[in-house]
């Protein structure tokens, strides 16, 4: 029947779907629809289930012909008023839900697959539930079909029962809220698990009998306890990164449809080797086996091989060269140290399993981990103050593993707190969306470059929650602009997201730990198969959002007289003398400016042109990323004592210097 071409596939599929939903799933009030209009756009939804006179209780349904996949573009799903000639059935439904205040849930199906989706804040990481109807029905898998029936029955959508005064509840929404509550508990478990993993790893490395070099470095001060803690954190970030990309199927390299048979066999063999002997996923279940927690270190050796493979590439394991987080410079002491299977698996259990009510364990889902999870980890890490006792060979945190106060920890000293997602989304709507529309309207001939010219900076970025949301919004528009017919594939979204992160996103934070976590989050979100982790050090900087220069032109006006106002502890006579000298200097500067003489020239000598050239360097291969990083390090070394840097230091330092009399 499916192979026949002598009938209308769309009509046949729509007839089958209508009968299936009406007779099997209880959607009695279901009919065809000419479309739904929201604002200036018309969405060609094919069917509606529910009461037409009450749109808030109606369920949009998009039916595609069985000859068309749910993610294949077609002109029949184009949204009028959007400028797109084609959309996929899934895109049509998702964009309707995101735009319409009256609809939260929708169903998309082609008779073979049925997809349930809800409105989402981003298109770059959509979430939905797919059911393979063809497999369930053709295989007569009635038990599984019963589960599908319980999930998708009309009563779950709130279309059965209830009255106009008291409508039936939408069970899907209740399930979603329950899932969010469970996710909150899992995040709390992850926060605790990361802390436990840090203690286990930190103590495990210090205690291992083969790590004399590590203990000596800690003892003589070549490696401070803060630097040791920083390397442990980067190790944790490595674990989180690998967990995520493994569960998303992004590593190892999978064979593509266009691979020739020999290449496919090589890639499949590499993937099998990686899964059996080197994947971190295998450690999840192994961590629950006490017999595996031995004093040997073979598991840690395989982890180091995986990290080296991700740093430089390893075709035999199907690992791409990523660099970045996996570069040898990130964890030099730990990469050269040893760790027992017992300590590694204990840390794996802390990071891969969360305790539930009743004492049971639930695996932590890294596939769908968002910035909320990373943000919760960030918030807890700021509270940790490390301590190392080399005589007892222990590692821990003040107030957790020993008595002491954490009143001076970074979180309290810097006023750092996690930003909730609801506030982030409101900021995106009120601050970024108008800028995007303004730039695109002002540059209709080259909208792509106009979009990529936008610069988003968060002066207190924390774990990068706002920056990630901004990158996603920019990537959505960029991918749509680059699509000739309006249909955007997930691969196009990922490519656009990587590019917006590399060109448009900037962040500053006082806490270097926050910068590390923000960089890891951006790497995770912008990861694209076949490309290394981008260089982000010049976009993410440690600094104080409340102190510094926001305009280099301020240097030409020199130091303001307010810098010499006496404060507590200052000597008034010293302040008066400095203010007088500064006033004389300001008069001379005014004369020089009137005569056209500039004290500081913002040309290539100041390094700004060099910095722009570094920004324009490609970073599509590991070699190019390394070259870009080296160029940036060289730029920093050359400009450290440049006239521009010294002038900036003098200007800011005038506000911070103690103006007491020297005796």
RONU-784341 format. One line per 3 residues: their letters; for each residue x, z, y of C-alpha. Coordinates in Angstrom, 1 decimal, padded with zeros to 4 digits. Each point is the difference from the previous one (the first is absolute). Layout:
REM RONU-784341
A = X Z Y | ...
This chain:
REM RONU-784341
XXX = 000.0 000.0 000.0 | 002.8 001.0 002.5 | 001.8 -003.3 -000.7
XXX = -003.0 -002.2 000.9 | 000.2 -002.0 003.2 | -003.5 -001.5 000.1
XXX = -001.7 002.9 001.9 | 000.5 001.9 003.2 | 002.4 002.8 -000.7
XXX = -001.0 002.0 003.0 | -003.7 -000.1 -000.8 | 000.6 000.8 -003.7
XXX = 002.3 003.0 000.9 | -002.4 001.3 002.6 | -002.9 -000.2 -002.5
XXX = 002.0 001.9 -002.6 | 001.2 002.7 002.4 | -003.5 000.5 001.4
XXX = -001.5 000.5 -003.5 | 002.9 002.2 -001.1 | -000.3 002.3 003.0
XXX = -003.8 000.0 000.0 | -000.6 000.4 -003.7 | 003.1 002.0 -001.2
XXX = 001.0 002.0 003.1 | -003.3 000.7 001.6 | 000.4 -001.9 003.3
XXX = -003.8 -000.9 000.1 | -000.1 -000.8 003.8 | 002.7 -002.7 000.0
XXX = -000.3 -003.4 001.7 | 002.0 -002.8 001.6 | 001.3 000.4 003.5
XXX = 000.9 -002.5 002.7 | 002.7 002.2 001.5 | 000.6 003.2 002.0
XXX = 000.9 -000.2 003.7 | 002.3 002.6 001.6 | 000.8 -000.5 003.6
XXX = 001.0 -003.6 000.5 | 000.8 -000.7 -003.6 | -002.2 -001.0 -002.9
XXX = 000.9 001.0 -003.5 | -001.5 -002.4 -002.7 | -000.9 002.8 -002.5
XXX = -001.9 -001.7 -002.9 | -002.3 002.9 -001.1 | -001.3 003.4 001.1
XXX = -001.2 002.8 -002.3 | -002.3 002.6 001.6 | -002.6 000.0 002.8
XXX = 000.5 -002.8 002.5 | -001.7 002.0 002.8 | 002.5 002.9 -000.5
XXX = 003.5 -001.6 000.2 | 001.7 003.4 -000.5 | -001.5 000.2 -003.4
XXX = 000.9 -003.6 -001.0 | 002.9 -001.0 -002.2 | 001.7 -003.3 000.9
XXX = 000.9 -002.1 -003.0 | 002.2 -003.1 000.1 | -000.4 -002.4 -003.0
XXX = 002.7 -002.6 -000.6 | -000.3 -002.8 -002.6 | 001.6 000.8 -003.3
XXX = 002.5 -002.8 000.6 | 001.4 001.9 002.9 | 002.1 003.2 000.0
XXX = -000.9 002.9 002.2 | 003.3 -000.4 001.9 | -000.2 -003.8 000.3
XXX = -000.8 -001.4 003.4 | -003.1 -002.3 000.5 | -001.7 -001.4 003.0
XXX = -003.4 001.4 -001.0 | 001.3 003.5 000.8 | 001.4 -000.8 003.5
XXX = -001.1 002.5 002.6 | -001.6 -001.7 003.0 | 001.6 001.0 003.3
XXX = 003.3 001.1 -001.6 | 001.8 -003.4 000.3 | 000.7 -000.1 -003.7
XXX = -001.0 -002.9 -002.1 | 000.3 001.8 -003.3 | -000.3 003.5 -001.4
XXX = 000.0 001.5 -003.5 | -003.1 001.6 -001.2 | 001.8 003.4 000.0
XXX = 001.2 -000.6 003.6 | -003.5 -000.8 001.1 | -001.5 003.2 -001.4
XXX = 002.9 002.2 001.2 | 000.0 -001.3 003.5 | -003.8 000.5 000.2
XXX = 000.3 003.6 -001.1 | 002.9 000.6 002.5 | -002.1 -001.5 002.9
XXX = -003.5 001.2 -000.8 | -001.0 003.6 000.8 | -003.0 -000.4 -002.3
XXX = 001.7 -000.8 -003.2 | 002.6 002.0 -002.0 | -000.1 -001.5 -003.5
XXX = -000.2 -003.5 -001.4 | 000.2 -001.9 -003.3 | 001.9 -003.2 -000.5
XXX = -000.3 -002.0 -003.2 | 000.4 -003.4 -001.6 | -001.8 000.9 -003.1
XXX = 003.3 000.7 -001.9 | 001.3 002.8 002.2 | -002.0 002.5 001.9
XXX = 001.8 001.8 002.9 | -001.3 003.1 001.8 | 001.5 000.6 003.4
XXX = -000.4 002.2 003.1 | 001.0 -000.4 003.6 | 003.7 000.6 000.6
XXX = 002.2 000.8 002.9 | 002.6 -002.7 -001.0 | 000.0 -003.3 -001.8
XXX = 003.7 000.2 -000.9 | -000.7 002.5 -002.8 | -003.6 -000.6 -001.1
XXX = -001.6 002.2 -002.7 | -002.8 -000.9 -002.3 | -001.3 000.3 -003.5
XXX = -000.1 -003.1 -002.3 | -002.1 -000.4 -003.2 | 000.7 -002.8 -002.4
XXX = -003.5 -001.0 -000.8 | 001.0 -003.0 -002.1 | 002.2 002.2 -002.2
XXX = -002.7 002.7 -000.4 | -002.8 -002.4 -000.8 | 001.8 -002.6 -002.1
XXX = 001.8 002.7 -002.0 | -003.3 001.9 -000.6 | 001.7 003.2 001.3
XXX = -003.2 001.8 000.5 | 001.6 003.5 000.3 | 002.1 -001.2 002.9
XXX = -003.0 -001.8 001.5 | -001.9 003.3 -000.1 | 002.7 001.5 002.3
XXX = -000.3 -002.9 002.3 | -003.8 000.4 000.1 | 000.3 003.7 000.9
XXX = 002.4 -000.9 002.8 | -001.8 -003.0 001.5 | -003.7 000.9 -000.4
XXX = -002.1 -000.5 003.1 | -000.6 003.8 000.1 | 003.8 000.4 000.8
XXX = -000.5 -002.1 003.1 | -002.9 002.1 001.2 | -002.5 -002.8 -000.6
XXX = -002.1 001.8 -002.5 | -002.1 003.1 000.8 | -000.3 001.8 003.3
XXX = -002.3 -000.5 002.9 | 000.2 -001.3 003.5 | 000.4 003.5 001.2
XXX = 002.4 001.1 -002.8 | 001.9 -003.0 -001.3 | 001.7 000.2 -003.3
XXX = 003.7 000.9 000.1 | 002.7 -002.6 -000.4 | 001.8 001.3 -003.1
XXX = 003.0 -002.2 000.6 | 000.6 001.8 003.3 | -000.3 003.4 -001.7
XXX = 002.5 -001.1 -002.7 | 002.3 -001.3 002.7 | -000.1 003.3 001.9
XXX = 000.7 001.8 -003.3 | 003.0 -002.3 -000.5 | 001.3 000.8 003.4
XXX = -000.3 003.7 -000.6 | 001.9 -000.5 -003.3 | 002.5 -002.0 001.9
XXX = 000.5 002.8 002.5 | 000.6 002.4 -002.9 | 002.5 -002.5 -001.5
XXX = 001.8 -000.3 003.4 | 000.2 003.8 000.1 | 001.5 -000.1 -003.5
XXX = 002.4 -002.8 001.1 | 001.1 002.1 002.9 | 000.7 003.0 -002.2
XXX = 001.6 -002.3 -002.6 | 002.4 -001.5 002.4 | 001.2 003.4 001.1
XXX = 000.4 001.1 -003.6 | 001.9 -003.2 -000.8 | 002.4 000.5 002.9
XXX = 000.8 003.5 -001.3 | 000.5 -001.2 -003.5 | 002.2 -002.9 001.0
XXX = 001.9 001.9 002.5 | 000.8 002.8 -002.4 | 000.5 -002.4 -002.9
XXX = 002.8 -001.9 001.8 | 001.7 003.2 001.2 | -000.1 001.5 -003.5
XXX = 001.2 -002.9 -002.1 | 003.5 000.7 -001.4 | 001.2 -003.5 000.8
XXX = -000.8 000.2 003.7 | 003.2 001.7 001.3 | 000.4 -002.6 002.7
XXX = -003.5 000.7 001.4 | 000.6 003.8 000.0 | 003.4 -000.4 001.7
XXX = -001.5 -002.2 002.7 | -002.7 002.6 000.6 | 002.6 002.8 000.1
XXX = 002.5 -001.5 002.4 | -002.7 -001.3 002.3 | 000.5 -003.7 -000.5
XXX = -003.6 000.0 -001.2 | -002.3 002.4 002.0 | -003.1 001.5 -001.6
XXX = -002.1 -002.1 002.4 | 001.8 -003.2 -001.0 | -000.4 000.9 -003.7
XXX = -003.7 000.6 000.6 | -000.3 -003.4 001.8 | 001.5 -001.7 -003.1
XXX = -002.5 001.8 -002.2 | -002.8 -001.2 002.2 | 001.3 -003.6 -000.3
XXX = 000.0 000.4 -003.8 | -003.6 001.2 000.2 | -000.9 -003.1 002.1
XXX = 001.8 -002.2 -002.5 | -002.2 001.4 -002.7 | -003.2 -000.4 002.0
XXX = 001.0 -003.6 000.8 | 000.7 -000.9 -003.6 | -003.2 001.7 -001.2
XXX = -002.1 -002.0 002.4 | 001.5 -003.5 -000.6 | 000.0 000.5 -003.8
XXX = -003.6 000.9 000.0 | -000.9 -002.9 002.2 | 001.8 -002.3 -002.3
XXX = 002.5 -001.1 002.6 | 003.1 000.9 -002.1 | 001.4 -001.3 -002.2
XXX = -000.3 -003.6 001.0 | -002.9 -001.5 -001.9 | 000.0 -003.7 -001.2
XXX = -002.0 -002.3 002.3 | -002.4 -002.7 -001.1 | 002.5 -002.7 001.0
XXX = 002.9 001.4 -001.9 | 001.4 -002.2 -002.8 | -000.1 001.4 -003.5
XXX = 003.7 001.1 -000.2 | -000.3 001.8 003.4 | -003.2 001.7 -001.2
XXX = 001.6 001.2 -003.2 | 003.0 001.5 001.9 | -002.3 001.8 002.5
XXX = -002.2 001.3 -002.7 | 003.0 001.3 -002.0 | 001.4 001.6 003.2
XXX = -003.4 001.7 000.7 | -000.2 001.3 -003.5 | 003.5 001.4 000.2
XXX = -000.7 001.7 003.3 | -003.3 001.5 -001.3 | 001.5 001.4 -003.2
XXX = 003.2 001.4 001.4 | 000.2 000.2 003.8 | -003.5 000.2 001.6
XXX = -000.8 003.3 001.6 | -003.6 -000.4 -001.3 | 001.2 000.9 -003.5
XXX = 001.1 003.4 001.4 | -003.5 001.0 000.9 | -001.2 000.7 -003.5
XXX = 003.5 001.0 -001.2 | -000.1 002.8 002.6 | -002.7 001.7 -002.0
XXX = 002.1 000.2 -003.1 | 002.0 003.1 -000.1 | 002.2 -001.4 -002.8
XXX = 001.3 -002.6 002.4 | 001.3 002.6 002.5 | 003.5 000.1 -001.4
XXX = 003.4 000.8 001.7 | 001.0 -003.7 -000.4 | 000.0 -002.3 003.0
XXX = -000.8 -003.4 -001.5 | -003.4 -000.2 001.9 | 001.8 000.5 003.4
XXX = 002.5 -002.7 -000.9 | -002.8 -002.5 -000.6 | -001.6 001.1 003.3
XXX = 003.3 -000.7 001.8 | 000.2 -003.4 -001.7 | -003.5 -000.8 001.4
XXX = 001.0 001.1 003.5 | 003.2 -002.1 -000.1 | -002.1 -002.9 -001.2
XXX = -002.4 000.4 002.9 | 002.9 000.3 002.4 | 001.9 -003.2 -001.1
XXX = -002.4 -001.8 -002.4 | 000.1 000.0 -003.8 | -001.4 -003.2 -001.6
XXX = 000.3 001.5 -003.5 | -002.6 002.6 001.0 | -002.0 -002.2 002.2
XXX = 000.9 002.1 003.1 | 000.3 -001.6 003.4 | 002.7 001.0 002.5
XXX = -001.8 002.2 002.5 | 002.8 002.0 001.7 | -001.3 002.3 002.7
XXX = -001.1 003.2 -001.6 | 002.0 -000.8 -003.2 | 003.2 -000.9 001.8
XXX = 003.1 002.1 -001.1 | 000.2 001.6 003.4 | -003.3 001.7 -000.3
XXX = 000.9 002.6 -002.7 | 003.7 -000.3 -000.6 | 000.6 003.5 -001.4
XXX = -003.1 000.0 -002.2 | 000.7 -003.5 -001.4 | 003.4 001.3 -001.1
XXX = -001.4 003.2 -001.5 | -001.6 000.8 -003.4 | -003.4 001.5 -000.8
XXX = -001.3 001.3 -003.3 | -003.1 -001.5 -001.7 | -001.7 003.5 000.4
XXX = 000.4 000.0 003.7 | -001.0 -003.6 000.5 | -003.1 000.2 -002.2
XXX = -001.0 003.3 001.7 | 000.1 -001.8 003.4 | -001.9 -003.0 -001.5
XXX = -002.7 002.3 -001.2 | -000.3 001.5 003.5 | -000.3 -003.4 001.6
XXX = -002.1 -001.9 -002.6 | -002.6 002.6 -001.0 | -002.3 002.2 002.1
XXX = -001.8 003.1 -001.2 | -003.8 -000.1 000.0 | -002.6 002.7 000.0
XXX = 000.0 001.5 -003.5 | 003.7 -000.5 -000.5 | 000.0 -003.6 -001.1
XXX = 002.4 -002.6 001.3 | -000.9 -003.2 001.7 | 002.5 -002.9 000.5
XXX = 000.7 -000.7 003.7 | -001.0 -003.5 001.0 | 002.9 -001.6 001.8
XXX = -001.5 -003.5 -000.2 | -002.6 000.7 002.7 | 002.1 002.6 001.9
XXX = -000.5 -000.4 003.7 | 001.4 001.6 003.1 | -002.2 003.0 -000.5
XXX = 002.0 001.1 -003.0 | 003.3 -000.6 001.7 | -001.3 001.8 003.1
XXX = -000.8 003.0 -002.0 | 003.4 000.0 -001.6 | 001.6 -000.4 003.5
XXX = -002.0 003.0 001.4 | 001.2 002.3 -002.8 | 003.6 -001.2 000.1
XXX = 000.4 001.0 003.6 | -000.7 003.6 -000.9 | 003.0 000.1 -002.5
XXX = 003.3 001.7 001.0 | 002.6 -000.7 -002.7 | 002.5 002.6 -001.3
XXX = 002.8 -000.4 -002.5 | 001.8 002.9 -001.9 | 003.1 -001.5 -001.7
XXX = 001.0 003.2 -001.6 | -003.3 000.3 -001.8 | -000.3 -003.8 -000.2
XXX = -003.6 000.0 001.4 | -001.9 -002.1 002.5 | -003.2 000.9 001.7
XXX = -001.9 000.5 003.2 | -000.3 002.9 002.3 | -003.2 001.8 -000.5
XXX = -000.8 -001.7 -003.3 | 002.9 000.8 -002.4 | 001.4 002.9 002.1
XXX = -001.1 002.4 002.6 | 000.2 -001.1 003.6 | -001.9 -001.5 002.9
XXX = -000.6 -003.6 000.7 | -001.1 000.6 003.5 | 002.6 -002.3 001.3
XXX = -000.7 -003.0 -002.3 | -000.2 -003.5 001.4 | -003.8 -000.2 -000.2
XXX = -000.5 002.9 002.3 | 002.9 -000.7 002.3 | -001.0 -003.6 000.5
XXX = -003.8 000.4 000.1 | -000.3 -002.5 -002.9 | -003.3 -000.4 -001.6
XXX = -001.6 -002.7 -002.2 | -002.5 -002.4 001.7 | -003.3 -000.4 -001.9
XXX = -001.0 -003.5 -001.0 | -003.3 000.1 002.1 | 002.0 000.5 003.2
XXX = 002.4 -002.7 -000.9 | -002.8 -002.5 -000.6 | -001.6 000.9 003.3
XXX = 003.4 -000.5 001.8 | 000.3 -003.5 -001.6 | -003.4 -001.0 001.2
XXX = 000.4 001.3 003.5 | 003.6 -000.7 000.7 | 001.3 -002.9 -002.2
XXX = -003.1 -002.2 -000.6 | -000.5 -000.7 003.8 | 003.7 -001.0 000.3
XXX = -000.3 -002.4 -002.9 | -003.0 -001.7 001.5 | 001.6 -000.2 003.4
XXX = 003.2 -001.5 -001.3 | -001.8 -002.6 -002.1 | -002.3 -001.0 002.8
XXX = 002.9 -000.4 002.4 | 002.0 -002.2 -002.5 | -002.4 -002.3 -001.8
XXX = 002.6 -002.7 -000.6 | 002.4 002.3 -001.9 | -002.0 003.0 -001.3
XXX = 002.5 000.9 -002.8 | 002.9 000.6 002.3 | -002.3 001.8 002.5
XXX = -001.0 002.4 -002.8 | 003.6 000.5 -001.2 | 001.1 000.7 003.6
XXX = -002.1 003.2 000.0 | 002.1 003.1 -000.2 | -001.6 003.2 -001.4
XXX = 001.9 003.2 000.6 | -000.9 003.5 -001.1 | 002.2 002.5 001.9
XXX = -000.8 002.8 -002.5 | -000.5 -002.1 -003.2 | 000.4 002.7 -002.6
XXX = -000.5 -001.6 -003.4 | -001.1 -003.3 001.6 | -003.8 000.3 -000.6
XXX = -000.9 -001.7 003.3 | 002.8 -002.5 -000.3 | -001.3 -001.1 -003.5
XXX = -003.5 -000.3 001.3 | 001.2 -002.1 002.9 | 002.1 -002.2 -002.3
XXX = -003.0 -000.6 -002.3 | -002.3 -001.0 002.9 | 002.6 -002.4 001.4
XXX = 000.7 -001.4 -003.5 | -003.8 -000.7 -000.5 | -000.1 -002.1 003.2
XXX = 003.3 -001.7 -000.7 | -001.0 -001.0 -003.5 | -003.3 -001.4 001.2
XXX = 001.7 -001.9 002.8 | 002.4 -001.6 -002.4 | -002.7 -001.0 -002.5
XXX = -001.0 -003.6 000.7 | -003.5 000.5 -001.4 | -000.5 003.7 000.6
XXX = 000.4 001.0 -003.7 | 002.8 002.6 -000.3 | 001.6 000.9 -003.3
XXX = 001.5 003.5 -000.9 | 003.4 -001.6 000.0 | -000.5 -001.3 003.6
XXX = -001.1 003.5 001.1 | 003.2 001.6 -001.5 | 002.2 -002.6 001.7
XXX = -001.7 000.5 003.3 | 000.3 003.8 -000.4 | 003.7 -000.2 -000.6
XXX = 000.5 -002.2 003.1 | -002.1 002.2 002.3 | 002.0 003.1 -001.2
XXX = 003.3 -001.8 000.6 | -000.9 -001.3 003.5 | -002.8 002.1 001.6
XXX = 000.3 003.6 -001.1 | 002.2 002.7 001.7 | 000.0 003.7 -000.4
XXX = 001.8 003.1 001.3 | 000.0 003.6 -001.2 | 002.1 003.0 000.6
XXX = 000.2 000.8 -003.7 | 002.4 -002.2 -002.0 | -002.0 000.9 -003.2
XXX = -003.1 -001.5 001.6 | 001.9 -003.2 000.8 | 001.2 -000.2 -003.7
XXX = -003.6 000.4 -001.2 | -001.4 -002.5 002.5 | 002.6 -002.6 -001.1
XXX = -000.8 000.6 -003.6 | -003.7 -000.4 000.7 | 000.6 -003.3 001.9
XXX = 002.2 -001.3 -002.8 | -002.7 000.8 -002.5 | -002.8 -001.6 002.0
XXX = 002.1 -003.1 000.9 | 001.5 -000.6 -003.4 | -000.2 -003.6 -000.9
XXX = 001.1 -001.5 -003.4 | 003.2 -001.9 000.2 | 001.2 001.5 003.3
XXX = 002.2 003.0 000.7 | -001.0 003.1 001.9 | 000.3 -000.8 003.7
XXX = 002.4 001.6 002.4 | -002.0 002.5 002.1 | 002.6 002.3 001.5
XXX = -000.1 -001.6 003.4 | -003.8 000.3 000.1 | -000.2 003.7 -001.1
XXX = 002.0 002.3 002.1 | 000.6 003.8 000.2 | -000.9 001.0 003.5
XXX = -002.1 002.2 002.3 | -003.2 -001.6 001.2 | -000.1 002.3 003.0
XXX = 003.6 -000.5 001.1 | 001.9 -003.1 000.9 | -000.2 -003.3 001.8
XXX = -003.1 -002.2 -000.2 | 001.3 -002.5 002.5 | 003.6 -001.1 000.4
XXX = -000.6 -001.0 003.6 | -000.2 003.8 000.8 | 003.7 000.0 -000.4
XXX = 000.4 -002.1 003.2 | -001.8 002.8 002.0 | 002.5 002.6 -001.4
XXX = -000.9 003.7 -000.5 | -003.2 001.3 001.7 | 000.4 003.1 002.1
XXX = -002.4 002.0 -002.3 | 002.8 000.1 -002.6 | 001.8 002.6 002.2
XXX = -003.0 002.4 000.5 | 001.1 003.5 -000.9 | -001.3 001.3 -003.3
XXX = 000.3 003.3 -001.9 | 003.8 000.7 -000.4 | 001.1 -002.6 002.7
XXX = 002.1 000.9 003.0 | -001.8 -000.9 003.2 | 003.2 -000.8 001.9
XXX = 001.2 -002.3 -002.8 | -003.4 -001.8 000.0 | 000.1 -000.3 003.8
XXX = 003.5 -001.5 000.0 | -000.9 -002.5 -002.8 | -003.2 -001.0 001.7
XXX = 001.9 -000.7 003.2 | 002.6 -002.1 -001.8 | -002.7 -001.9 -001.8
XXX = -001.9 -000.6 003.2 | 003.1 -001.6 001.5 | 000.3 -002.2 -003.0
XXX = -003.6 -001.1 000.2 | 000.5 -001.1 003.6 | 003.0 -002.1 -001.1
XXX = -001.9 -001.5 -002.8 | -002.8 -000.9 002.4 | 002.5 -001.8 002.2
XXX = 001.5 -001.9 -002.9 | -003.4 -001.1 -001.2 | -000.9 -001.2 003.5
XXX = 003.2 -002.1 000.1 | -000.9 -001.5 -003.3 | 002.8 001.8 -002.0
XXX = -001.1 001.4 -003.4 | 001.8 002.8 -001.5 | -001.0 -000.8 -003.6
XXX = -000.6 -003.5 -001.3 | -002.4 -000.4 -002.9 | 001.8 -003.0 -001.5
XXX = 001.8 -000.6 -003.3 | 002.7 002.5 001.0 | -002.6 002.8 -000.4
XXX = -000.7 -001.1 -003.6 | -003.6 -000.9 000.4 | 000.5 -003.6 -000.8
XXX = 002.0 001.0 -003.1 | -002.8 002.2 -001.1 | -002.5 -002.8 000.4
XXX = 002.2 -002.2 -002.1 | 000.1 002.6 -002.7 | -003.8 000.2 000.2
XXX = -000.2 -003.7 -000.6 | 002.3 000.0 -003.1 | -001.7 -001.0 -003.3
XXX = -000.4 002.6 -002.7 | -001.3 -002.0 -002.9 | 002.8 000.7 -002.5
XXX = 002.0 003.1 -000.8 | 003.1 -001.6 001.6 | -001.9 -000.7 003.2
XXX = -001.3 003.6 000.1 | 003.5 001.3 -000.4 | 001.3 -002.3 002.7
XXX = -002.8 001.2 002.4 | 000.8 003.6 -000.7 | 003.7 -000.5 000.5
XXX = -000.6 -001.8 003.3 | -002.2 002.9 001.2 | 002.6 002.6 -001.0
XXX = 002.6 -002.0 001.9 | -002.2 -000.2 003.0 | -000.5 003.8 000.0
XXX = 003.7 000.6 -000.2 | 000.8 -002.5 002.8 | -002.7 001.3 002.4
XXX = 000.5 003.7 -000.7 | 002.2 000.4 003.1 | -001.3 -003.0 002.0
XXX = -000.8 000.4 003.7 | -003.7 -000.3 -000.8 | 000.2 002.8 -002.6
XXX = 002.0 002.3 002.2 | -002.3 -000.6 003.0 | -003.0 000.9 -002.2
XXX = 001.7 003.1 -001.3 | 000.8 001.1 003.5 | -003.5 -000.4 001.2
XXX = -001.6 001.9 -002.9 | 002.7 002.6 -000.1 | -000.6 000.9 003.6
XXX = -003.4 001.5 -001.0 | 001.5 001.9 -002.9 | 003.2 001.4 001.4
XXX = 000.4 003.7 000.8 | 000.7 000.3 003.7 | 001.7 003.3 -000.1
XXX = 003.1 000.9 002.0 | 003.2 -000.4 -001.9 | 002.2 003.1 000.2
